[in-house]
Amino acid sequence: MTHRILFVCLGNICRSPAAEGVFRARAPHHATDSAGTMGWHAGNPPNGPMQKAAIRRGIDLGDLRARQFTAADFDRFDLIIGMDAQNIADIEDLRPPGNGTPVRLLTDFAPQTGADHVPDPYYTRDFDGALDLIEAAVDGLAAHLDT
């Protein structure tokens, strides 16, 4: 079964495009997209250091472009994945009445890491650490969807 998955972070230039890129590489039979809760970077490619860190792992993010999350995304996707609690709150603020699309934290799918969110490497500058966590969680998400 093909699922439509949307990955969401704050600006859609680091965490969510990385999660989309890793997920599409590991589970290409699912449809993916990514978005940011804010529109500051709309139309821009992922952050350069994140692209470089991803390329070192064989993940090309170069074709992705930032866009802002909208209420219409609740109808376009089967599952919406946020990177931290604030992303989840901002997503839920736009939920249309009666819509039941699940919204989950990415780290819910990697309990073995002990992480409760994916830290934003735009601020921490730890792109490899963010990718380590994203890869572990994406593997868990893919296993969850394919069971």
N, C-alpha and C positions, 0 to 999 in steps of 0.2 A: 504494500500500500504506500502510495506517495503522500507525504505530508507537506503542508506549506508552513514554513517556519520563518518567523521574523525575529532577528536579534536587535536589541535596542540598548544604546548607551546614551551619554549626554550629548556629544557632538557628532557622533557617527564618523569619526576619523581614526579611532584607535581600537577600542575593545570590540564594538559590534561588527565592524568590517573584518577584524581578525577572526572573530567567532564564525562569521559567515564563510570566510575563506577556508578555515579549517574544516568546518562542517561539510561544505560542498566537496572538498577533496576526499573526505572520509565516508560520506554518505551521498554520493552524487545522484541517487535516485529520488531524493527529496528536493522540493523547490525551496529556495531560500532568498532572503533579502535582508537588509539591515537598514536601520534608521536611527536618528538621534531625537531626543526629547526637545532639543533646541535646534534652531535652524541656522546657527551662525556659519556653518561650513557647507551649506547646501550647494551641491554641484562640484565640490572639491574632491580630489582623490584622498585616500587614507594618508595619515601622517607619515612623512618620510622615514623616520626611525622605525615606525611600526612596520612599514613595507619592507625595510631592510632586514629586520629581525625575522619577519615571516618568510622572506625569500631564502634566508639561510636554512630554513626548515623545509624548503620546497613548496611553499605556499605563495602563490602570486595574487596579490590584492590590487594590481595595477588597473584592472578594468572597473573597479568599484567606484561609485560616486556617492557622496553624502546626500542625504535627504532628511527631511523632518518627519517624525511620526505624526500620523493624523488619526482621527476617530475612524475613518474609513478602513484603516488597517485591521480593525477588529473583524470586519467582514471578509477581508482578503486572505487572512491567515488562519490556520488551525491551532497554532500555538505561538504565543509571543513570549520571548525570553529577554528578561532584563539583566543587566550586569550588577546592579546594586539596589538597595532598598529605595533610594530616592528615584531611580529610574522607574521602579515598579509603581511608586506612588504617583509619579507624573503620568505614567501610562493609564493607571486606573482613573485618574481625574478626567480622562477623555473617553472613558467607556460609555457607549450608548446605553440607554436604559434597556434592560432585558437581554443584553448581549451576554452570552456565556463562554466566549473564547477564553481558554485558560491562559493565565499569565503567571510565569514562574521565574525564579532566579536561576541563572545558569549554574551556579554553584550547588543548587539542589541535586544536580546530576553527578556531583563529585564529592559525596560525603566523606570519602577517605582523606580528602585534603584538609578538612577542618576549617575551610574558608567559608565565610558567610557572604562574600561578594568578590568581584574581580576588581582589584584596585586599579585606578585610572593611571596608566603609564604616561599620559600627557603631563601629569603632575608629578608622579613618582619617578619617572624616567626609567623604570624597570620593565622594559618591553619584553625581555625574555622571561621574566617572572610571570608577567601577565599571560604570555603565550603558554607557559607551562600549565598554568591553572586552566586556561581556555581549552587546551588540548585534553586534559584529564576530564573536564566537564563535557566536552563535545563527544568524547568516547562514550561516556555514560548516557548522554542524551540519545545518541545513535542506537545504542543497545536497548534503551527504553522504548524507542519508537519501533524498532524492528522485532519486538517480542510479541 
